[in-house]
Amino acid sequence: MLIKTLGNGFNHPVASEITDRAHYEGRRDILKLMATGAAGGVMASWASRQALAQSPGLVQRPGKLAALSAKPSTVAGATTMEKPTAYKDASTYNNFYEFGTDKADPAANAHTLKTSPWTVEIEGLVKKPGKLGLEELLKLSAMEERLYRLRCVEGWSMVIPWVGYSLADLIRHVEPLGNAKYVEFVTLADPKTMPFVGSRVLDWPYVEALRLDEALHPLTLLAFGMYGEVLPNQSGAPVRLVVPWKYGFKSGKSIVKIRFTDKQPATAWNKAAANEYGFYSNVNPNVDHPRWSQASERRIGEDGLFAKKRKTLMFNGYEAQVGQLYAGMDLKKLF
């Protein structure tokens, strides 16, 4: 898929629609995670999204990690009664531009990603800078399973059972200094294992950021798994961010660096097209993307091309939990 720059705007690809498929058949009994970093690869010979969707035997799941058990979340607002998206849909319809710009590209190409060993470097305005291995990260807090919605600016959504813990637990561990106001997340940028790094689609490495109070909110998740298993490579293995009230691109994948700063960081999509992708990127049906409406959405794996769309919910349905973070702000200017 070609990406073109048109004037000051960025021509982001529009998500293709897909047809109904089977839903996830139930939640796992006990979620077990361990610090091996061995998120398994997927088959690299998939030719197209249609082939992925129509061939149930092609989806290779990474499997469980043994040692740490996850429990249902006790965080208020962290679960929904909505039916989870089928694992096959969630793991084969992805945005991960380091592996390609088509929705099927990450599942086809991300088998090259090496997830072990893995470290995350803590930098900036903290009392405890340094590197944390995956095992150290996993031990910082008890794992929970949270059924979160994920919303994309292109008009599609999913409901995924994520496995992880509140990012606030990590933040408290590293002890931010009093002048820290933002938290920056840097994705791995390895051209040897990520074939599209170096392309002109974005400025590499991929960088996202949150205000510190957003990062400390208990709904903000540091995720290591989904559907009771480790993250597949294309979903951001071995560790990623999940911010359920923001558009999906705010949730950085395959994180290698977390930096605390007193200044608002420049983020990947905001740098590529500031008029289309604001720093906050909260799900807001009242603020349209310059080239399409955000007032409705399609649920992946549930709605056919001609099915009635869902109404987009303010803050992706988490307004009661996070609305106070933006009290007094003009959300049409600070989008």
N, C-alpha and C positions, 0 to 999 in steps of 0.2 A: 504494500500500500504506500502510495506516495504522499508525503506531507509537503504542503506548499506554504510559503509565507506570502500573504497578500497584504501589502501596505504594512500597517502596524499590527494587523491581526494575525492570528495563528490558526491555520486551517486544521483543527483537530479532527481526526476521523470520527464519523458517526457510527455508533454501535449497530451492528447488523441484528436483525430480529431472528429468533429461533423458535422452533415449535415445541409443543408439549412433550414432556418426557417424564419418566417415572420419578417420584419424589423419594427423598431419603427415607429409609424404612424404619428408622428408630434411632434413639440415642444410645450411645455405648453404655455398658454397665459401669465399668470403672475406668477412668482415664489415667493412664500411667505414662509418665514422662521420665526420661533419664538423660543425663548429659553425654550422649554419644555424638550428637550433631548429625546423626546418620539419616537425614531426610532423604528418602529414596528418590531416584530419578524416575522419569517416565519415558515411554518409548518415543524415539525421535523420528519415526518414519511416518507420522501422521501427515496426510496430505492437505487436509482442509477441515474447517469447522464442521461441515456436513458429515465427513467421515467419522469425526470424533463423536458427534451426537448420535449417529446411527449404529455405531459398533460398540455395544456395551462391554465387550471383552478387552477393549484397548486401554482402559483406565487402570493403571497400576498404582495401588495405594502404598504409601511409604511404610505403614505399620506402626505399632505402638512402641513407646519407649518405656522401659521398666524402671521403677524406683519411686517416682513421685506420683501420688494419686491426686486427681482433681475431684472437686466436689461441686455441686450446683452452687451458683453464685448467691451470696447473701447481700450483695450490694443493691440498694433500692433502685429499681428501674433498669436493672441489668439483664432482665429476661423479657421475652415477649411470648405471647400465646400463638403467634403465627407459625405456620408449618415451615420447617427448614427447607431450604433449597436442596435439591439432590446433589450429592457429593460430586457426581460426574459433571454436572453443570457448573458448580462452583469452582472446580479444578481445571476446567477446560475452556473457560470464558473469562479471560484475565487481561488486565492492563499491567504490563511489566516491560517497558520499552527497551530495557537493556537486552531483551530477547526477541524483539520485533514489535511492530505496531498493529498487526492484526490480532484480534482477540484469541485466535487459536495458536499464535506464534509462541507465547511463553510455554504452554504445555508441550509443544513440539521441540523447543530448543533448550529449555532450562535443565535438561539432564546433564549439561556440562558444568553446572554450578557445583563447586566444591564447598560443602558445608561443615567439614571437619578437617582440621581444628578450626575453631571460630572464636574470635575475641571482639569485644566491643570496648572502644576506648572512650573514657570519660574525660572531657576537657573543659577548660574555661573557669567560670566563677563558682568553684566548689572547693570544699575543704579536703575532699578525698578524690583527687584526679587519679587516673591510672587505667590499666586494662583489666577487664573482667572476662574470664573465659565463660563458655556456655554453662559449664557446671556451676560456677559461682553465681551466675545470673539465676539459674533455676532454683538455687537454694535460698534466694533472698526472700521468698514468700511462698505461701501455699498456693497450689494451682486451683483455679476455678474454671468451670465451664459456663460460658455466657452466650446466650442466643441473641445475637445482635443483627440488626439490619445494616446493610452496606449499600450506599446510594452513589451512583455515578452521574456526573454532569451530562452524560450522553443520553440519559433517560431510562436507565435500567437499574434494577435493584436486586439484592439477594438477602436471604436470612440464613446466617451461618452460625453454628455452634463453635465458638472460638475457645481455645484453652490457653490460659495465661493468668496474669495477676495485674492488679492496678499498677500503672507506671509510677504512681506516688510512692510505692514501696521502694523502688529503686532510687527515686529522687531523695527520699529521706535518708537512704543509706549513704549517698555521696555528699549530703549536706551542702546545699547551695548557699552561697554568700548572700548577704543582704541586698546587694545591688544586682543580683541575677533577676532578669525579667522575662527572658525567653529561653526556650529549649530547642536546639537544632538537632535534626536527625539526618545522618549521612548514610546513604546506601553504598554498598560495594560497587566499585567501577573497575572491573577487571576485563580488559579486552580479550584476554586469553580464554576466559570462560563465559563471557557475556558478549555475544557476537555483534550487538548493535551499539555497544559503547564506542564512542568515537564518531558515530553518525552525527549529522547536523540537526537531528530532531530536537535535542535538548542540550543544555550545557551540563556536561558531566563533571563530577558525580551528581546523582539525583539528590537534592536536598529539600527537606521539608522542615517545618518548625511550628511550634505552638507558643502561645503566651504561657508563662509559668503557671498561672492559675488554671488554665485549660489542661495543662499537662498533669497537674495535681488532682484534677477532678477524678473521683473514684471510677467513673465510667471509662476513662482513658486506659486502654489495656496494652500491656506488653505481652504479645502473643507468641507462643511456641508451637501451637498445634491447632487443629480444627477437626471436628467430627471424631473426637477421641483419639486422634492419631497425630503424629508430627506433621508440621506444615509440609506440603509438597513444595518442591523447589519453585514452581511457577507462582505460588501463593506467598512467597517471601521468606522461605526457609533461610536460616533456622530460627530467626527472631525478627518480628516486625511490630509495627505499631497498629493499633485499631482505635480510631476515634469515631464512634458510631453516629454522632450528630453532624459530621462534616462529610463532604464529598470524598469518595474513596481515595483520590490521589493524595489527600493529606496524610494518609496512613502509610508512612514509609516502610519499605520492604528490605529484607536482608541487610539489617542495620549493622554498620561497623564503627560508627562514631556517634556519640551524644555530647553536644557542646552547650554549655550554659553561658549566656551572654546578656549584656545590658542593652543591646540594640537589636531591633527587629531584623532577623536574618533575611537575606535574599533567597527566595525559594524557587524551585525549578520551573514550575508552570507560571508563576507570577513573573519571572524574568522573561519567559518565552512570549507571554501575551498578558500584560498587566490589565488590559481592559476586559479580558475574558475570565481571568482566574485571579481573584483577589486573595490577599494573604489569609483572611479568615476562612473563606470557602465553607461557611455554614450552609446546610441544606435549607433553602428559603424559597418556597414556591412563588413568592411575590417579587423575586429578582430574577429576571430571565437572563440566560446566556445571550450575548449579542446576536447569536444566529439560531437560537431555538428556545422554546418555552421550557421552564422547569416546573410547571404547574402539575404535570402528571408523569407517570412512570410505568414501565413494564417490569413485572417480576420474572426474572430469568427462570426458564423451565416450567412456567405456569401459564403465561399468557401467549397465545398465538399471535401472529402478525396482525390479524383483524379483530382480536379480542379487545374488549373495553379496557382502557388503561386505569390504573389506580391514581387517586388524588395524592399528590406529594404532601407529606406532613411537615409542618414547621420543625426545624431542627431534627428532621428525619423521625419524628415521633417522640423525641426526648426533650421537648420543650419544658416540661415540668421539672426535669432534673437539671437542665443547663441554662435555661433562659435567663436566670439571674446574672450569669457571667457577662451578659451584654446589655444590662439595664442602662438606659440613657444613651446608647449608641445608635447612630443612624445606620441601620443595616443595609440601606441601599447604596450608601457611600462606602461603608466599611464592609464590603461583601466578601 
